[in-house]
Each structure stands twice: as C-alpha cells, then as structure tokens.
C-alpha cells in the first residue's frame, strides 16, 4: 500500500509539472477566466482518471486486486478526490502566477512613468538649455538694429517655443500639425545662427498632419540632423523632412547632408527615450533607423503606429 501511495503521489507530481509546462508553452494565462477554468477542470479530470487507472494497474500487478474487483463507484470516488486535489493546486498556482504578473506589470509601469518623467525633463533641457537660449537671444539682439521687424518675429517665435515645450507636459501626444508648427519656429531660430548654411524643406501630406506623435518627436530628429550633420559641414547643407504612411505605421524621415562616422551610434539617449514614449503613448513599440543614404547624405527614420489625433481626443 505504501508503494501504491508513493506511485499515486509521484504521478500527481508529474501531471502538475506537465500542467505547468503546458500553461507556459501555450500561454494559458492569456485565456479568459472562464476558458482557463474549463481547461484546467478538463485537464485535471483526465489526469485524475488516468492516475487512478495506473495505480489500480499496479495493485493488479502486485496481486492485491483483480480487474473484476474494480468497481466504477470506487474509481469515480477516487477520481473526484484527485480532481479536488489537483484543482486546489491549480488554483493556488495560477493565482500565484497572476499576482506575480500583476506585481511585475506594476513595477514596469512605475519604471516607465519614471522614464517618461526623465524624458520630459531631458526634452525641456534640450530645448531650453542655456546654450540654445543664449545663441537665440544673441542672434535676436544682433537683429534689433539691423532688422527690428525680424527681431520682433524671432522673439515671438522663441516665446511660442517655450510655451509649447512647457505646456506639452499635460499631453502624452500632440498632432503632427502642432509639432510642425513648433518645428517651424525652431528652424527659423536656427537659420539665424547658420544663415545660408542651413536649407530646410518638408513634404507632409495634409492627411498625415492629423496623426498623433509624442511631443518633440519630429523636432528631435531635425535637431540631431543639425547638430551632427549640418553643424559638421563647413559649407552647411540641406535638411529634408518627409512623412509617409505605410501598413498602419507612420514613417518620419529626416535626410541631411553629412556622413556617418565610424563611431556614430544608431540611437542616443534622446532617441531611446522617444521610443519609450512611443510605446507608452501609442501602446505599440516604434523603431528608429539611421543609415548613409548616399555618399553625402544621411537619413534618420522613425517608425511609429499610425493613430489619428482627433480620434484619440474626441
């Protein structure tokens, strides 16, 4: 009898481990509660009956009983007992796994929120750092006597930029149209600094201006193009912005004059933070690619899920 009890305990151990393996392989945790409960009950019922048949077979082989002595009510009773035991174990196991996933998700959410706060601060520092402000203000100061009207325009643009950067923290997403308006101010201020060395053009279809994008998403690509591309060229160069929609995704491409260095990183901290904001705000990950298009031009491509801004805020 001890041997039979050990056999039964071993078989129950085997079927619980098998259930754990199957649940992980076929991702049972993704099923609805009703479907999961039905699946577990069916699995436990089949396994319990099999365990009882195997243990009874051992008793027959050991000479304790014969097949004729096996009664259906007894088999049913022990099978029900087995189902109860297995179901209790399954309930504990899946409840424990659900709590672990919930805790892990909560930690991941907190990490992402912290990362987003850091990204917001990094974006503000990027646009309102002393170097950028001093350059802009110095350039505007030089215009005051040469072209007062132009100076007033640049002050208005700088004010609009600051208002946008500080105010966007209330929103995880903005429309492409809003981002392009901010970009227009940014490029205008940079053109004062670079003068004829910076040429900028854009190709944005009207329907794509309603797409959603994390704030400063397009501006970051243009800023990198100016900093690492145009700024390194003695004669300056050209930046071309284009947006496309393909297979449910929005592609933002910025092509600039320049060459990728041997040590050029495909994505800096700013791009990494931007991709985190894309995944958080649009519930799907985005991608970033940087490559040498021609001998004299580099293209940066940001791909993110296409979602209409008006639909998200209607």
CORVENVEN-V906824 format. One record per residue. N is the residue number from 0. RES is the residue in one small letter. D_CENTER is the distance of its C-alpha to the mean C-alpha in Angstrom with 1 decimal. Layout:
# CORVENVEN-V906824
n:N res:RES d_center:D_CENTER
n:N res:RES d_center:D_CENTER
This chain:
# CORVENVEN-V906824
n:0 res:x d_center:57.1
n:1 res:x d_center:55.0
n:2 res:x d_center:54.0
n:3 res:x d_center:52.9
n:4 res:x d_center:51.0
n:5 res:x d_center:49.2
n:6 res:x d_center:48.4
n:7 res:x d_center:47.0
n:8 res:x d_center:44.8
n:9 res:x d_center:43.6
n:10 res:x d_center:42.8
n:11 res:x d_center:40.8
n:12 res:x d_center:38.9
n:13 res:x d_center:38.2
n:14 res:x d_center:37.0
n:15 res:x d_center:34.6
n:16 res:x d_center:33.1
n:17 res:x d_center:32.9
n:18 res:x d_center:31.2
n:19 res:x d_center:28.6
n:20 res:x d_center:28.1
n:21 res:x d_center:27.9
n:22 res:x d_center:25.5
n:23 res:x d_center:23.0
n:24 res:x d_center:23.7
n:25 res:x d_center:23.4
n:26 res:x d_center:20.8
n:27 res:x d_center:23.3
n:28 res:x d_center:21.1
n:29 res:x d_center:19.2
n:30 res:x d_center:22.6
n:31 res:x d_center:24.0
n:32 res:x d_center:26.4
n:33 res:x d_center:29.4
n:34 res:x d_center:28.5
n:35 res:x d_center:27.7
n:36 res:x d_center:31.0
n:37 res:x d_center:33.0
n:38 res:x d_center:31.6
n:39 res:x d_center:32.3
n:40 res:x d_center:35.8
n:41 res:x d_center:36.6
n:42 res:x d_center:35.6
n:43 res:x d_center:37.5
n:44 res:x d_center:40.6
n:45 res:x d_center:40.8
n:46 res:x d_center:40.4
n:47 res:x d_center:42.9
n:48 res:x d_center:45.5
n:49 res:x d_center:45.0
n:50 res:x d_center:45.4
n:51 res:x d_center:48.6
n:52 res:x d_center:50.0
n:53 res:x d_center:49.4
n:54 res:x d_center:50.9
n:55 res:x d_center:53.9
n:56 res:x d_center:54.3
n:57 res:x d_center:54.6
n:58 res:x d_center:57.3
n:59 res:x d_center:59.1
n:60 res:x d_center:59.0
n:61 res:x d_center:60.3
n:62 res:x d_center:63.2
n:63 res:x d_center:62.3
n:64 res:x d_center:62.0
n:65 res:x d_center:62.4
n:66 res:x d_center:60.3
n:67 res:x d_center:63.0
n:68 res:x d_center:62.5
n:69 res:x d_center:58.8
n:70 res:x d_center:58.7
n:71 res:x d_center:55.8
n:72 res:x d_center:55.7
n:73 res:x d_center:55.3
n:74 res:x d_center:52.5
n:75 res:x d_center:50.8
n:76 res:x d_center:51.2
n:77 res:x d_center:49.7
n:78 res:x d_center:46.9
n:79 res:x d_center:46.0
n:80 res:x d_center:46.2
n:81 res:x d_center:43.8
n:82 res:x d_center:41.4
n:83 res:x d_center:41.5
n:84 res:x d_center:40.9
n:85 res:x d_center:38.0
n:86 res:x d_center:36.4
n:87 res:x d_center:36.7
n:88 res:x d_center:35.0
n:89 res:x d_center:32.2
n:90 res:x d_center:31.7
n:91 res:x d_center:31.5
n:92 res:x d_center:29.1
n:93 res:x d_center:26.6
n:94 res:x d_center:26.9
n:95 res:x d_center:26.3
n:96 res:x d_center:23.2
n:97 res:x d_center:21.8
n:98 res:x d_center:22.5
n:99 res:x d_center:20.8
n:100 res:x d_center:17.6
n:101 res:x d_center:17.9
n:102 res:x d_center:18.6
n:103 res:x d_center:15.7
n:104 res:x d_center:13.3
n:105 res:x d_center:15.3
n:106 res:x d_center:15.2
n:107 res:x d_center:11.4
n:108 res:x d_center:11.4
n:109 res:x d_center:14.1
n:110 res:x d_center:12.6
n:111 res:x d_center:9.6
n:112 res:x d_center:12.4
n:113 res:x d_center:14.5
n:114 res:x d_center:12.0
n:115 res:x d_center:11.8
n:116 res:x d_center:15.5
n:117 res:x d_center:16.0
n:118 res:x d_center:14.2
n:119 res:x d_center:16.4
n:120 res:x d_center:19.4
n:121 res:x d_center:18.7
n:122 res:x d_center:18.5
n:123 res:x d_center:21.8
n:124 res:x d_center:23.4
n:125 res:x d_center:22.6
n:126 res:x d_center:24.3
n:127 res:x d_center:27.0
n:128 res:x d_center:27.9
n:129 res:x d_center:31.7
n:130 res:x d_center:31.8
n:131 res:x d_center:30.3
n:132 res:x d_center:32.4
n:133 res:x d_center:35.6
n:134 res:x d_center:35.3
n:135 res:x d_center:34.8
n:136 res:x d_center:37.6
n:137 res:x d_center:39.9
n:138 res:x d_center:39.4
n:139 res:x d_center:40.1
n:140 res:x d_center:43.1
n:141 res:x d_center:44.5
n:142 res:x d_center:44.3
n:143 res:x d_center:46.1
n:144 res:x d_center:49.5
n:145 res:x d_center:48.7
n:146 res:x d_center:46.9
n:147 res:x d_center:46.7
n:148 res:x d_center:45.1
n:149 res:x d_center:42.3
n:150 res:x d_center:41.9
n:151 res:x d_center:41.5
n:152 res:x d_center:38.9
n:153 res:x d_center:36.8
n:154 res:x d_center:37.2
n:155 res:x d_center:35.9
n:156 res:x d_center:32.9
n:157 res:x d_center:32.1
n:158 res:x d_center:32.5
n:159 res:x d_center:30.2
n:160 res:x d_center:27.5
n:161 res:x d_center:27.9
n:162 res:x d_center:27.9
n:163 res:x d_center:24.6
n:164 res:x d_center:22.8
n:165 res:x d_center:24.2
n:166 res:x d_center:23.8
n:167 res:x d_center:20.2
n:168 res:x d_center:19.0
n:169 res:x d_center:20.0
n:170 res:x d_center:17.4
n:171 res:x d_center:13.6
n:172 res:x d_center:14.3
n:173 res:x d_center:17.5
n:174 res:x d_center:19.2
n:175 res:x d_center:19.7
n:176 res:x d_center:23.3
n:177 res:x d_center:22.9
n:178 res:x d_center:20.9
n:179 res:x d_center:23.7
n:180 res:x d_center:26.3
n:181 res:x d_center:25.0
n:182 res:x d_center:24.7
n:183 res:x d_center:28.4
n:184 res:x d_center:29.5
n:185 res:x d_center:27.7
n:186 res:x d_center:29.2
n:187 res:x d_center:32.6
n:188 res:x d_center:32.7
n:189 res:x d_center:31.7
n:190 res:x d_center:34.4
n:191 res:x d_center:37.1
n:192 res:x d_center:36.2
n:193 res:x d_center:36.0
n:194 res:x d_center:38.7
n:195 res:x d_center:39.4
n:196 res:x d_center:37.0
n:197 res:x d_center:33.9
n:198 res:x d_center:33.7
n:199 res:x d_center:30.7
n:200 res:x d_center:30.2
n:201 res:x d_center:27.5
n:202 res:x d_center:27.2
n:203 res:x d_center:25.2
n:204 res:x d_center:26.2
n:205 res:x d_center:27.0
n:206 res:x d_center:24.8
n:207 res:x d_center:21.7
n:208 res:x d_center:22.6
n:209 res:x d_center:21.5
n:210 res:x d_center:17.9
n:211 res:x d_center:15.2
n:212 res:x d_center:13.6
n:213 res:x d_center:12.5
n:214 res:x d_center:15.9
n:215 res:x d_center:17.3
n:216 res:x d_center:14.8
n:217 res:x d_center:17.8
n:218 res:x d_center:20.1
n:219 res:x d_center:18.3
n:220 res:x d_center:18.8
n:221 res:x d_center:22.4
n:222 res:x d_center:23.0
n:223 res:x d_center:22.1
n:224 res:x d_center:24.3
n:225 res:x d_center:27.1
n:226 res:x d_center:26.8
n:227 res:x d_center:26.5
n:228 res:x d_center:28.2
n:229 res:x d_center:30.8
n:230 res:x d_center:31.7
n:231 res:x d_center:32.7
n:232 res:x d_center:35.0
n:233 res:x d_center:38.6
n:234 res:x d_center:39.0
n:235 res:x d_center:35.6
n:236 res:x d_center:33.9
n:237 res:x d_center:31.9
n:238 res:x d_center:28.3
n:239 res:x d_center:27.3
n:240 res:x d_center:24.2
n:241 res:x d_center:23.4
n:242 res:x d_center:20.9
n:243 res:x d_center:20.7
n:244 res:x d_center:19.4
n:245 res:x d_center:19.0
n:246 res:x d_center:18.2
n:247 res:x d_center:16.1
n:248 res:x d_center:14.1
n:249 res:x d_center:15.2
n:250 res:x d_center:16.2
n:251 res:x d_center:17.3
n:252 res:x d_center:19.9
n:253 res:x d_center:22.0
n:254 res:x d_center:25.0
n:255 res:x d_center:27.3
n:256 res:x d_center:30.6
n:257 res:x d_center:30.3
n:258 res:x d_center:29.7
n:259 res:x d_center:27.1
n:260 res:x d_center:28.7
n:261 res:x d_center:28.8
n:262 res:x d_center:26.8
n:263 res:x d_center:24.2
n:264 res:x d_center:20.7
n:265 res:x d_center:18.1
n:266 res:x d_center:15.6
n:267 res:x d_center:16.8
n:268 res:x d_center:15.4
n:269 res:x d_center:15.1
n:270 res:x d_center:12.9
n:271 res:x d_center:10.6
n:272 res:x d_center:10.5
n:273 res:x d_center:10.0
n:274 res:x d_center:6.9
n:275 res:x d_center:5.6
n:276 res:x d_center:7.4
n:277 res:x d_center:6.2
n:278 res:x d_center:2.7
n:279 res:x d_center:5.5
n:280 res:x d_center:8.3
n:281 res:x d_center:7.9
n:282 res:x d_center:6.3
n:283 res:x d_center:5.1
n:284 res:x d_center:3.7
n:285 res:x d_center:6.8
n:286 res:x d_center:9.6
n:287 res:x d_center:12.5
n:288 res:x d_center:16.0
n:289 res:x d_center:19.3
n:290 res:x d_center:22.6
n:291 res:x d_center:26.3
n:292 res:x d_center:27.3
n:293 res:x d_center:31.0
n:294 res:x d_center:33.3
n:295 res:x d_center:32.9
n:296 res:x d_center:29.4
n:297 res:x d_center:25.8
n:298 res:x d_center:22.9
n:299 res:x d_center:19.3
n:300 res:x d_center:16.9
n:301 res:x d_center:13.5
n:302 res:x d_center:12.1
n:303 res:x d_center:9.9
n:304 res:x d_center:10.5
n:305 res:x d_center:14.0
n:306 res:x d_center:14.8
n:307 res:x d_center:18.1
n:308 res:x d_center:18.3
n:309 res:x d_center:21.6
n:310 res:x d_center:20.4
n:311 res:x d_center:17.8
n:312 res:x d_center:20.6
n:313 res:x d_center:23.6
